[in-house]
Amino acid sequence: MNVLVLLSGGIDSATVIGHLLKEGHTVEGLFVNYGQSAIDPEQKSVRSVAEHFGIGLTAIEASARVDRGVGEIIGRNLFLISAGLMHFPWDQGAIALGLHSGTPYYDCSSDFIGQTDHIIESSSHGMIRLLCPLATFQKQEVYEYAASLKIPIALTYSCEAGTNPPCGNCLSCRDRDGFYVR
């Protein structure tokens, strides 16, 4: 199957790539610059991860009217999935992203995934689906699976503030510190 993976530069999307390649799928990446605070380190990480896996990478830019800052960005995943649908390079296949369970965000929930999959499938006349292979994983399980796939965690970046070194305070940093020592 042809799969367009929405890349953020973090461990979740890198793990999705490793998972899909292990299953024998054709994979390409899409990175969206939507004005996120972490744009520079995310872009660097996305390029490194795509190069490591030998996949094609497309980067697009969308303007935002406000600074998105740190924390939940309402509508982010829906926007990214829609961007993936608009930039889908094949006639059929799937859009994948690294959503996992255990977060308080609606746009990571099974309801969101099911409803969005229905919209994507209906909009594409049944030709494109939404894949979230980590949807039932807790963050610790993502890290364990990443380790089993030998995902190069050092190439990934997961700080919402976009600082270097990472801030250590945002939810992404706290998740990362709980399971991986930089």
Backbone as JSON, one array per atom type, in Angstrom:
{
  "sequence": "MNVLVLLSGGIDSATVIGHLLKEGHTVEGLFVNYGQSAIDPEQKSVRSVAEHFGIGLTAIEASARVDRGVGEIIGRNLFLISAGLMHFPWDQGAIALGLHSGTPYYDCSSDFIGQTDHIIESSSHGMIRLLCPLATFQKQEVYEYAASLKIPIALTYSCEAGTNPPCGNCLSCRDRDGFYVR",
  "N": [[0.85, -1.18, 0.0], [0.45, 2.29, -0.65], [1.6, 4.88, 1.37], [1.29, 7.97, 2.88], [3.05, 9.6, 5.23], [2.51, 11.76, 7.87], [4.81, 13.89, 9.06], [6.4, 14.96, 12.01], [8.82, 15.17, 13.13], [9.19, 13.95, 15.51], [9.35, 11.12, 17.83], [7.06, 9.53, 17.53], [6.06, 9.78, 14.84], [8.34, 8.92, 13.49], [8.45, 6.28, 14.37], [6.12, 5.29, 13.22], [6.88, 5.35, 10.51], [8.95, 3.41, 10.52], [7.43, 1.15, 11.28], [5.59, 0.91, 9.1], [7.33, 0.52, 6.91], [8.49, -1.88, 7.7], [6.29, -3.52, 7.36], [6.2, -3.58, 4.63], [5.19, -1.52, 3.05], [4.95, 1.2, 0.65], [6.38, 4.24, 1.32], [6.12, 7.7, 1.87], [6.98, 10.98, 3.07], [5.39, 13.83, 4.6], [5.85, 17.09, 5.59], [4.63, 19.78, 7.45], [4.89, 23.17, 7.72], [3.42, 25.16, 9.83], [3.73, 27.4, 11.25], [4.63, 26.69, 13.75], [6.25, 26.81, 16.95], [8.54, 25.26, 17.16], [9.73, 25.07, 14.64], [12.32, 25.16, 13.32], [14.1, 23.15, 14.62], [12.38, 20.95, 14.24], [12.17, 20.75, 11.42], [14.83, 20.09, 10.79], [15.06, 17.62, 12.11], [13.05, 16.13, 10.79], [14.08, 16.0, 8.17], [16.42, 14.53, 8.69], [15.36, 12.1, 9.68], [13.82, 11.23, 7.46], [15.88, 10.91, 5.59], [17.39, 8.92, 6.88], [15.62, 6.72, 6.71], [15.36, 6.58, 4.0], [13.23, 7.68, 2.51], [10.98, 9.57, 0.39], [10.41, 13.09, 0.75], [8.19, 15.7, 1.24], [7.78, 19.12, 1.78], [5.62, 21.58, 3.02], [4.16, 24.86, 3.38], [2.07, 26.72, 5.48], [0.29, 29.61, 6.31], [-0.23, 31.11, 9.48], [-2.46, 32.93, 11.54], [-1.99, 33.6, 14.12], [0.43, 33.31, 16.81], [1.31, 30.09, 17.67], [2.54, 28.88, 19.87], [3.23, 26.98, 22.91], [1.85, 23.83, 23.88], [-1.53, 22.49, 23.58], [-2.77, 22.65, 20.3], [-5.53, 23.56, 18.95], [-7.3, 21.84, 16.51], [-5.09, 21.1, 15.06], [-4.26, 18.38, 14.25], [-6.39, 17.68, 12.57], [-6.14, 19.65, 10.6], [-3.56, 18.96, 9.6], [-4.03, 16.38, 8.59], [-5.9, 17.01, 6.61], [-4.26, 18.57, 4.97], [-2.53, 16.56, 4.17], [-4.3, 15.01, 2.66], [-4.83, 16.75, 0.55], [-2.31, 16.87, -0.6], [-1.73, 14.33, -1.39], [0.15, 11.9, -3.0], [-0.55, 9.72, -4.67], [-3.01, 7.63, -6.4], [-4.46, 6.02, -4.72], [-4.47, 4.75, -1.33], [-3.12, 5.43, 1.87], [-3.18, 7.84, 4.53], [-1.02, 8.45, 7.12], [-0.38, 8.89, 10.61], [1.27, 9.56, 13.76], [-0.49, 9.22, 16.05], [-1.25, 8.45, 19.43], [-2.55, 6.67, 22.3], [-3.64, 7.84, 25.57], [-3.38, 10.56, 25.83], [-4.7, 13.83, 26.64], [-5.96, 15.07, 24.56], [-8.55, 15.64, 22.25], [-8.18, 15.29, 19.5], [-6.57, 13.09, 19.31], [-7.95, 10.93, 19.97], [-9.86, 7.81, 19.82], [-12.43, 8.25, 18.82], [-12.06, 10.6, 17.29], [-10.23, 9.6, 15.37], [-11.78, 7.58, 14.09], [-13.98, 9.09, 13.08], [-12.65, 10.93, 11.44], [-11.35, 9.24, 9.65], [-13.6, 8.24, 8.32], [-14.48, 10.58, 7.02], [-12.24, 11.13, 5.36], [-12.17, 8.79, 3.79], [-14.71, 8.94, 2.57], [-14.49, 11.4, 1.23], [-12.57, 10.79, -0.65], [-13.71, 8.95, -2.31], [-13.51, 6.36, -1.37], [-10.88, 5.69, -1.84], [-8.72, 6.52, -0.29], [-7.49, 6.1, 2.98], [-7.34, 6.61, 6.56], [-4.62, 5.98, 8.6], [-3.58, 5.01, 11.77], [-1.38, 3.58, 13.27], [-0.37, 3.44, 15.87], [-2.37, 3.96, 17.62], [-3.54, 2.61, 19.8], [-1.52, 2.43, 21.58], [0.12, 3.31, 24.6], [2.32, 6.0, 25.6], [4.73, 4.93, 26.64], [4.68, 2.39, 25.48], [5.0, 3.1, 22.81], [7.67, 3.98, 22.83], [8.93, 1.57, 23.55], [8.24, -0.04, 21.36], [9.45, 1.44, 19.33], [12.13, 1.08, 20.06], [12.34, -1.68, 19.6], [12.13, -1.7, 16.87], [14.43, -0.48, 16.22], [14.53, 2.31, 15.91], [16.04, 5.41, 15.23], [16.25, 7.24, 17.77], [17.74, 9.43, 18.59], [17.77, 11.09, 16.38], [15.36, 12.32, 16.4], [13.07, 14.96, 17.43], [11.4, 16.54, 20.08], [10.13, 18.89, 21.36], [7.88, 21.27, 22.31], [8.36, 23.96, 22.63], [10.47, 24.57, 21.03], [13.11, 24.99, 21.65], [16.72, 24.78, 21.96], [19.01, 23.49, 23.98], [16.17, 21.2, 24.38], [13.26, 22.41, 26.19], [12.4, 21.02, 28.49], [10.12, 21.25, 30.02], [7.6, 21.25, 28.71], [4.75, 19.22, 27.65], [5.59, 17.35, 25.71], [8.38, 17.2, 26.16], [8.36, 16.25, 28.8], [7.14, 13.76, 28.43], [9.11, 12.54, 26.84], [11.36, 12.61, 28.55], [10.48, 10.84, 30.46], [10.84, 8.35, 29.35], [13.1, 8.15, 27.85], [16.49, 8.9, 27.85], [18.2, 11.72, 26.99]],
  "CA": [[0.0, 0.0, 0.0], [1.12, 3.59, -0.64], [1.25, 5.58, 2.6], [1.87, 9.28, 3.13], [3.17, 9.78, 6.68], [2.62, 13.14, 8.33], [6.0, 13.9, 9.91], [6.6, 16.09, 12.92], [10.18, 15.12, 13.63], [9.19, 13.26, 16.8], [9.48, 9.67, 17.9], [5.84, 8.85, 17.09], [6.01, 9.68, 13.38], [9.46, 8.08, 13.07], [8.06, 4.9, 14.64], [5.15, 4.92, 12.19], [7.63, 5.04, 9.29], [9.58, 2.1, 10.72], [6.37, 0.14, 11.28], [5.06, 0.74, 7.75], [8.37, -0.08, 6.07], [8.59, -3.28, 8.13], [5.16, -4.22, 6.76], [6.39, -3.63, 3.19], [4.47, -0.46, 2.35], [5.67, 2.3, 0.03], [6.18, 5.34, 2.26], [6.66, 9.04, 1.65], [6.7, 11.85, 4.19], [4.93, 15.2, 4.4], [6.07, 17.98, 6.72], [3.88, 21.02, 7.3], [5.27, 24.33, 8.51], [2.2, 25.93, 10.07], [4.09, 28.46, 12.18], [4.9, 26.14, 15.08], [7.42, 27.36, 17.63], [9.68, 24.37, 16.99], [9.9, 24.83, 13.22], [13.7, 24.88, 12.89], [14.57, 21.8, 14.98], [11.51, 19.94, 13.63], [12.59, 20.57, 10.02], [16.1, 19.37, 10.8], [14.78, 16.24, 12.5], [12.29, 15.48, 9.72], [15.02, 15.7, 7.07], [17.31, 13.45, 9.14], [14.58, 10.86, 9.76], [13.5, 10.81, 6.08], [17.13, 10.44, 4.99], [17.72, 7.64, 7.52], [14.76, 5.67, 6.18], [15.4, 6.59, 2.53], [11.92, 7.96, 1.94], [10.77, 10.9, -0.17], [9.87, 14.06, 1.69], [7.65, 16.96, 0.73], [7.53, 20.11, 2.84], [4.73, 22.65, 2.6], [4.03, 25.92, 4.36], [0.76, 27.36, 5.61], [0.43, 30.74, 7.23], [-1.14, 31.15, 10.63], [-2.72, 34.31, 11.93], [-1.54, 33.82, 15.5], [1.51, 32.48, 17.29], [0.72, 28.89, 18.25], [3.14, 28.64, 21.18], [3.39, 25.66, 23.51], [0.61, 23.21, 24.36], [-2.5, 22.01, 22.59], [-3.14, 23.53, 19.19], [-6.84, 23.04, 18.55], [-7.46, 21.64, 15.08], [-3.81, 20.78, 14.41], [-4.24, 17.1, 13.55], [-7.36, 17.74, 11.48], [-5.5, 20.44, 9.56], [-2.47, 18.2, 9.0], [-4.63, 15.3, 7.8], [-6.47, 17.64, 5.41], [-3.13, 18.92, 4.11], [-2.1, 15.3, 3.59], [-5.25, 14.62, 1.62], [-4.63, 17.64, -0.6], [-0.99, 16.63, -1.18], [-1.56, 12.88, -1.52], [0.81, 11.73, -4.3], [-0.98, 8.54, -5.41], [-4.45, 7.53, -6.62], [-5.08, 5.35, -3.58], [-3.56, 4.38, -0.26], [-3.48, 5.89, 3.21], [-2.46, 8.9, 5.23], [-0.72, 7.92, 8.46], [0.28, 9.74, 11.59], [1.65, 8.87, 14.99], [-1.35, 9.42, 17.22], [-1.22, 7.36, 20.4], [-3.52, 6.87, 23.39], [-3.11, 8.35, 26.82], [-3.28, 12.02, 25.85], [-6.0, 14.45, 26.92], [-6.41, 15.8, 23.38], [-9.59, 14.97, 21.46], [-7.71, 14.91, 18.16], [-5.77, 11.87, 19.42], [-8.87, 9.91, 20.48], [-10.41, 6.84, 18.86], [-13.56, 8.91, 18.16], [-11.51, 11.48, 16.26], [-9.66, 8.78, 14.32], [-12.87, 6.96, 13.34], [-14.74, 10.1, 12.34], [-11.8, 11.51, 10.4], [-11.19, 8.19, 8.63], [-14.83, 8.23, 7.53], [-14.47, 11.76, 6.15], [-11.19, 10.93, 4.35], [-12.62, 7.74, 2.87], [-15.84, 9.46, 1.79], [-14.01, 12.47, 0.35], [-11.72, 10.23, -1.7], [-14.47, 7.89, -2.98], [-13.02, 5.07, -0.89], [-9.52, 5.42, -2.33], [-7.71, 6.87, 0.71], [-7.9, 5.85, 4.36], [-6.49, 7.16, 7.62], [-3.98, 4.94, 9.41], [-2.95, 5.44, 13.02], [-0.98, 2.28, 13.81], [0.0, 3.5, 17.29], [-3.54, 4.53, 18.31], [-3.85, 1.92, 21.06], [-0.3, 2.42, 22.39], [0.49, 4.36, 25.53], [3.61, 6.54, 25.18], [5.8, 3.98, 26.95], [4.65, 1.33, 24.46], [5.59, 3.67, 21.6], [9.12, 3.93, 23.0], [9.35, 0.16, 23.51], [8.12, -0.5, 19.97], [10.51, 2.14, 18.6], [13.39, 0.39, 20.37], [12.34, -2.98, 18.92], [12.33, -1.43, 15.44], [15.71, 0.21, 16.11], [14.3, 3.68, 15.44], [17.11, 6.28, 15.73], [15.6, 8.25, 18.6], [18.59, 10.62, 18.65], [17.47, 11.95, 15.23], [14.04, 12.93, 16.58], [12.99, 16.16, 18.26], [10.06, 16.57, 20.66], [9.92, 19.98, 22.32], [6.91, 22.21, 21.76], [8.89, 25.32, 22.7], [11.41, 24.75, 19.94], [14.41, 25.43, 22.15], [17.82, 23.84, 21.87], [18.39, 22.19, 24.21], [14.74, 21.22, 24.67], [12.9, 23.14, 27.41], [12.26, 20.12, 29.63], [8.89, 21.53, 30.77], [6.36, 21.01, 27.95], [4.26, 17.84, 27.71], [6.45, 16.5, 24.87], [9.64, 16.97, 26.88], [8.11, 15.39, 29.97], [6.96, 12.41, 27.89], [10.4, 12.05, 26.38], [12.21, 12.38, 29.72], [9.98, 9.68, 31.19], [11.13, 7.07, 28.7], [14.35, 8.17, 27.07], [17.48, 9.86, 28.34], [18.88, 12.35, 25.84]],
  "C": [[0.9, 1.24, 0.0], [0.65, 4.37, 0.58], [2.02, 6.89, 2.69], [1.86, 9.49, 4.64], [3.35, 11.26, 6.98], [3.74, 13.17, 9.37], [6.08, 15.16, 10.75], [8.04, 16.2, 13.36], [10.31, 14.36, 14.93], [9.27, 11.75, 16.68], [8.25, 8.95, 17.36], [5.82, 8.7, 15.57], [7.18, 8.85, 12.85], [9.13, 6.6, 13.28], [7.03, 4.41, 13.62], [5.87, 4.57, 10.89], [8.26, 3.65, 9.41], [8.58, 0.95, 10.66], [5.88, -0.14, 9.85], [6.08, 0.12, 6.8], [8.55, -1.55, 6.41], [7.47, -4.12, 7.5], [5.22, -4.24, 5.23], [5.66, -2.57, 2.39], [5.44, 0.52, 1.67], [5.35, 3.54, 0.86], [6.84, 6.62, 1.74], [6.24, 9.9, 2.84], [6.2, 13.21, 3.74], [5.16, 15.96, 5.7], [5.37, 19.29, 6.46], [4.43, 22.06, 8.27], [4.01, 25.17, 8.65], [2.46, 27.07, 11.07], [4.36, 27.98, 13.58], [6.2, 26.72, 15.64], [8.68, 26.56, 17.36], [10.05, 24.14, 15.53], [11.33, 24.44, 12.84], [14.19, 23.5, 13.33], [13.68, 20.69, 14.41], [11.92, 19.68, 12.19], [13.89, 19.78, 9.94], [15.87, 17.89, 11.1], [14.04, 15.48, 11.39], [13.2, 15.09, 8.56], [15.93, 14.53, 7.45], [16.59, 12.1, 9.18], [14.26, 10.35, 8.35], [14.75, 10.26, 5.39], [17.51, 9.08, 5.57], [16.91, 6.49, 6.9], [14.76, 5.6, 4.65], [14.05, 6.83, 1.89], [11.88, 9.37, 1.35], [10.12, 11.81, 0.85], [9.42, 15.3, 0.95], [7.41, 17.87, 1.93], [6.64, 21.2, 2.26], [4.64, 23.68, 3.72], [2.63, 26.49, 4.31], [0.91, 28.5, 6.59], [-0.63, 30.65, 8.32], [-1.3, 32.6, 11.05], [-2.24, 34.63, 13.33], [-0.37, 32.91, 15.82], [0.91, 31.29, 18.03], [1.31, 28.52, 19.59], [3.21, 27.19, 21.6], [2.04, 25.13, 23.97], [-0.29, 22.79, 23.22], [-2.78, 23.08, 21.54], [-4.43, 22.94, 18.62], [-6.94, 22.99, 17.03], [-6.2, 21.21, 14.35], [-3.87, 19.48, 13.62], [-5.23, 17.07, 12.4], [-6.79, 18.52, 10.31], [-4.42, 19.64, 8.84], [-3.0, 17.06, 8.12], [-5.23, 15.86, 6.52], [-5.37, 18.04, 4.43], [-2.59, 17.67, 3.43], [-3.01, 14.83, 2.48], [-5.05, 15.46, 0.37], [-3.3, 17.39, -1.31], [-0.69, 15.15, -1.39], [-1.01, 12.57, -2.91], [0.36, 10.54, -5.16], [-2.49, 8.57, -5.61], [-5.17, 6.89, -5.44], [-4.03, 5.0, -2.55], [-4.05, 4.92, 1.07], [-2.61, 7.07, 3.63], [-2.25, 8.37, 6.64], [-0.09, 8.99, 9.34], [0.42, 9.01, 12.9], [0.81, 9.19, 16.2], [-1.26, 8.2, 18.13], [-2.21, 7.68, 21.52], [-2.83, 7.47, 24.6], [-2.91, 9.86, 26.85], [-4.66, 12.61, 26.13], [-6.63, 15.12, 25.69], [-7.44, 15.0, 22.58], [-9.04, 14.48, 20.13], [-6.64, 13.81, 18.19], [-6.66, 10.69, 19.84], [-9.35, 8.95, 19.39], [-11.62, 7.42, 18.15], [-13.08, 9.79, 17.02], [-10.98, 10.66, 15.09], [-10.76, 8.16, 13.46], [-13.65, 7.96, 12.5], [-13.92, 10.68, 11.2], [-11.54, 10.5, 9.29], [-12.42, 8.15, 7.73], [-14.87, 9.41, 6.55], [-13.44, 11.61, 5.03], [-11.64, 9.9, 3.31], [-13.76, 8.24, 1.99], [-15.38, 10.52, 0.8], [-13.2, 11.94, -0.83], [-12.4, 9.09, -2.46], [-13.92, 6.5, -2.64], [-11.59, 4.74, -1.28], [-8.42, 5.7, -1.3], [-8.3, 6.66, 2.1], [-6.95, 6.56, 5.32], [-5.94, 6.0, 8.43], [-3.33, 5.59, 10.63], [-2.49, 4.18, 13.74], [-0.59, 2.28, 15.29], [-1.18, 3.92, 18.17], [-3.85, 3.87, 19.64], [-2.65, 1.89, 22.01], [-0.3, 3.57, 23.38], [1.9, 4.83, 25.13], [4.75, 5.58, 25.48], [5.85, 2.85, 25.93], [5.21, 1.82, 23.13], [7.11, 3.57, 21.69], [9.64, 2.49, 22.94], [9.3, -0.38, 22.08], [9.21, 0.15, 19.11], [11.86, 1.45, 18.82], [13.46, -0.95, 19.65], [12.55, -2.84, 17.42], [13.68, -0.76, 15.16], [15.57, 1.6, 15.48], [15.4, 4.56, 16.02], [16.54, 7.47, 16.51], [16.42, 9.54, 18.66], [18.35, 11.57, 17.48], [16.18, 12.73, 15.42], [14.12, 14.14, 17.5], [11.56, 16.27, 18.76], [9.91, 17.65, 21.72], [9.0, 21.01, 21.67], [7.42, 23.65, 21.74], [9.88, 25.61, 21.58], [12.79, 25.18, 20.38], [15.46, 24.34, 21.96], [18.85, 24.24, 22.9], [16.9, 22.33, 24.49], [14.43, 21.79, 26.05], [12.8, 22.27, 28.65], [10.95, 20.27, 30.39], [7.6, 21.2, 30.03], [5.97, 19.54, 28.04], [5.15, 16.91, 26.89], [7.77, 16.19, 25.55], [9.44, 16.05, 28.08], [7.86, 13.95, 29.53], [8.31, 11.79, 27.54], [11.32, 11.74, 27.57], [11.77, 11.17, 30.51], [10.43, 8.36, 30.63], [12.47, 7.01, 27.98], [15.27, 9.22, 27.66], [18.22, 10.41, 27.13], [20.36, 12.13, 25.9]]
}
